[in-house]
């Protein structure tokens, strides 16, 4: 793959992460859901005690795991109902966090463990 194609893909990915963060910050749930296909897998791995990420959402602890978009849709129903404390959206802005994280990744060339 040539550098121009790779740079274009990276720019598209960065823009997607920023858009997702904006939709979440603005609680634009339908726009956020539209970013995902019906057969998507949504997974936020957990950190193991040794500082590595879990690798198997079926066998290890995860912060969030949905096998498809229906799980995301159910989560939005719970958020909108206001009856699930476990599904309350975070009030901290994600947009600035995404920007900060992406800037750090560009400087270092890799993702870092948020624990240190």
C-alpha positions, 0 to 999 in steps of 0.5 A, a space after each residue: 500500500 502506498 503512503 498516500 493511500 495509507 494517509 487517506 485511510 488514517 485521516 478517514 479513521 481519525 475523522 470517524 473517531 471524532 464524529 463518534 465522540 461528537 455524537 456521543 457528547 451531544 447525545 445524538 444516539 440515532 446518528 451514533 447508531 447509524 455509524 454501525 452496521 447490523 452485523 457489527 461487533 462492539 467490544 471494549 476490552 478490559 485490562 488484565 492485572 499484568 497491564 495487557 488487554 483481554 483478547 477474547 470477549 467470549 471468555 474474558 472480562 470486557 468493559 462492554 461487549 455486544 455481538 451485534 448492533 442490536 445490543 447497542 440499540 438496547 443500550 440506547 433504549 436503556 439510556 433514553 429511559 433514564 431507568 438504568 443507572 448502569 447505562 447512564 452516559 458519561 458526562 465528560 466530553 469525549 471529543 477532547 479525549 479523542 483528540 488528545 489520545 489521537 495526538 499522543 498516538 501520532 507522536 509516539 506511533 503506538 497506543 499506550 496503557 492508560 494506567 501508566 
